[in-house]
């Protein structure tokens, strides 16, 4: 390497180092600012105190306080309680979900009030924010004295402490300062059992090739006896599948077996492979099937109705000139949204004992309205298809489980047709409350309205205004901060 090349390489790595340091300091400053923001929205009450005076905090409307903004216990014992709605402002400012902002605010409160030494080192840029948050998440269940013990021992090594180091120190603090709880938790260790089915993780198996995946991951922790029983049953059904003509490898058969077990009811099973009829005949008894119900929301565009794509003929892609793959878009309550092949849907529905309900939505550009307050299923399905997610800034919750909110408040004495596809928008329950009720501190609330394209605003979008005057534009593509055209 010549001298010039060496100088250039040194400058580049120096730039990496400088920018990394700047990013660390900026992240630390933002984390401290979140803690300051939370501190400005606290009550005199602290975690661990009996919180019974909610009406005194919001004397104008005790009922509204119960249903609207209220104080949350985000830190451990001794930390102040924080107003719930102030978290929404943090979520919008950072461009993240409410749940992520709530975790961030909780960690900031824990560090600020219960881990002051760690807080000082984060503020000075000596400890990465993620390390400080890891400590905060581990200490939240400790008593105030135990958290202080951890703070004293971890602060000066927090920049290099591993997760194991933190967990061991927290366990020691719990045993020292709260031995009764530690013993009770040990006796109830089996309470950590769980089974998680990752229904939200359906999508592309290979994002580079666009290969569709119609599978989900499952993980959990079982009681040993339950695990042994499940293993025996899965292995037994996997062997049965071979006898019934399934030629998949063992891993695939085991996954199929779990689905078969799930559909059993009092000994009734859905096993139905190539040799099932032969097996039934040899046993002189039919193989019974449990009923399966499939509800499909079918979204049809012009190409599907006419059988053409942009006039190029049946199934021909105008861009590639080739036959396109047939896809179905999943849009079913309790299931994740996403695309799967039509062939996979056909497989799901192949059983003659499957009840299939198809609910068509033909044209989302048409408007519909009724005179009552509650929308009928057709309008509700239309709105949720148009807006697949909660329309609050940065929220990612499915509209299938969301409330339908009247953007212009419903008036019993108002005009006809107030419940319409143009006046209803999906809001998850938390954000519906935030839109409906006032903040405890400011007395203001979140508001939103449809955009006005005639005024230079994007079409088919919403503009939200926070209690502190921040504005955000929400459309089908997501959320972004919004500045009115006349202010740019």
Rosetta blueprint (number, residue, H / E / L):
1 X L
2 X L
3 X H
4 X H
5 X H
6 X H
7 X H
8 X H
9 X H
10 X H
11 X H
12 X H
13 X H
14 X H
15 X H
16 X H
17 X H
18 X H
19 X H
20 X H
21 X H
22 X H
23 X H
24 X H
25 X H
26 X H
27 X H
28 X H
29 X H
30 X H
31 X H
32 X H
33 X H
34 X H
35 X H
36 X H
37 X H
38 X H
39 X H
40 X L
41 X L
42 X E
43 X E
44 X E
45 X E
46 X E
47 X L
48 X L
49 X L
50 X L
51 X L
52 X L
53 X L
54 X H
55 X H
56 X H
57 X H
58 X L
59 X L
60 X L
61 X L
62 X H
63 X H
64 X H
65 X H
66 X H
67 X H
68 X L
69 X L
70 X L
71 X E
72 X E
73 X L
74 X L
75 X L
76 X L
77 X L
78 X L
79 X L
80 X E
81 X E
82 X E
83 X E
84 X L
85 X L
86 X H
87 X H
88 X H
89 X H
90 X H
91 X H
92 X H
93 X H
94 X H
95 X L
96 X L
97 X L
98 X H
99 X H
100 X H
101 X H
102 X H
103 X H
104 X H
105 X H
106 X H
107 X H
108 X H
109 X H
110 X H
111 X H
112 X H
113 X H
114 X H
115 X L
116 X H
117 X H
118 X H
119 X H
120 X H
121 X H
122 X H
123 X H
124 X L
125 X L
126 X L
127 X L
128 X L
129 X H
130 X H
131 X H
132 X H
133 X H
134 X H
135 X H
136 X H
137 X H
138 X H
139 X H
140 X L
141 X L
142 X L
143 X L
144 X H
145 X H
146 X H
147 X H
148 X H
149 X H
150 X H
151 X H
152 X H
153 X H
154 X H
155 X H
156 X H
157 X H
158 X L
159 X L
160 X L
161 X L
162 X L
163 X H
164 X H
165 X H
166 X H
167 X H
168 X H
169 X H
170 X H
171 X H
172 X H
173 X H
174 X H
175 X H
176 X H
177 X H
178 X L
179 X H
180 X H
181 X H
182 X H
183 X H
184 X H
185 X H
186 X H
187 X H
188 X L
189 X H
190 X H
191 X H
192 X H
193 X L
194 X E
195 X E
196 X E
197 X E
198 X L
199 X L
200 X L
201 X L
202 X L
203 X L
204 X E
205 X E
206 X E
207 X L
208 X L
209 X L
210 X L
211 X E
212 X E
213 X L
214 X L
215 X L
216 X L
217 X L
218 X E
219 X E
220 X E
221 X E
222 X L
223 X L
224 X H
225 X H
226 X H
227 X H
228 X H
229 X H
230 X H
231 X H
232 X H
233 X H
234 X H
235 X H
236 X H
237 X H
238 X H
239 X H
240 X H
241 X H
242 X H
243 X H
244 X L
245 X L
246 X L
247 X L
248 X L
249 X L
250 X H
251 X H
252 X H
253 X H
254 X H
255 X H
256 X H
257 X H
258 X H
259 X H
260 X H
261 X H
262 X H
263 X L
264 X L
265 X E
266 X L
267 X L
268 X E
269 X L
270 X L
271 X L
272 X L
273 X L
274 X L
275 X L
276 X H
277 X H
278 X H
279 X H
280 X H
281 X H
282 X H
283 X H
284 X L
285 X L
286 X L
287 X L
288 X L
289 X L
290 X L
291 X L
292 X E
293 X E
294 X E
295 X E
296 X E
297 X E
298 X E
299 X E
300 X L
301 X L
302 X H
303 X H
304 X H
305 X H
306 X H
307 X L
308 X L
309 X L
310 X L
311 X L
312 X L
313 X L
314 X L
315 X L
316 X E
317 X L
318 X L
319 X L
320 X L
321 X L
322 X L
323 X E
324 X L
325 X L
326 X L
327 X E
328 X E
329 X E
330 X E
331 X L
332 X L
333 X L
334 X L
335 X L
336 X L
337 X L
338 X E
339 X E
340 X E
341 X E
342 X H
343 X H
344 X H
345 X H
346 X H
347 X H
348 X H
349 X L
350 X L
351 X L
352 X L
353 X L
354 X E
355 X E
356 X E
357 X E
358 X E
359 X E
360 X E
361 X E
362 X L
363 X L
364 X L
365 X L
366 X L
367 X L
368 X L
369 X E
370 X E
371 X L
372 X L
373 X L
374 X L
375 X L
376 X L
377 X H
378 X H
379 X H
380 X H
381 X H
382 X H
383 X H
384 X H
385 X H
386 X H
387 X L
388 X L
389 X E
390 X L
391 X L
392 X L
393 X L
394 X L
395 X L
396 X L
397 X L
398 X E
399 X H
400 X H
401 X H
402 X L
403 X E
404 X E
405 X E
406 X E
407 X L
408 X L
409 X L
410 X L
411 X L
412 X L
413 X L
414 X L
415 X L
416 X L
417 X L
418 X L
419 X E
420 X E
421 X L
422 X L
423 X L
424 X E
425 X E
426 X E
427 X E
428 X L
429 X H
430 X H
431 X H
432 X H
433 X H
434 X H
435 X H
436 X H
437 X L
438 X L
439 X L
440 X L
441 X L
442 X L
443 X L
444 X L
445 X L
446 X L
447 X E
448 X E
449 X E
450 X E
451 X L
452 X L
453 X H
454 X H
455 X H
456 X L
457 X L
458 X L
459 X L
460 X L
461 X L
462 X E
463 X E
464 X E
465 X E
466 X L
467 X L
468 X L
469 X L
470 X L
471 X E
472 X E
473 X E
474 X E
475 X E
476 X L
477 X L
478 X E
479 X E
480 X E
481 X E
482 X L
483 X L
484 X L
485 X H
486 X H
487 X H
488 X L
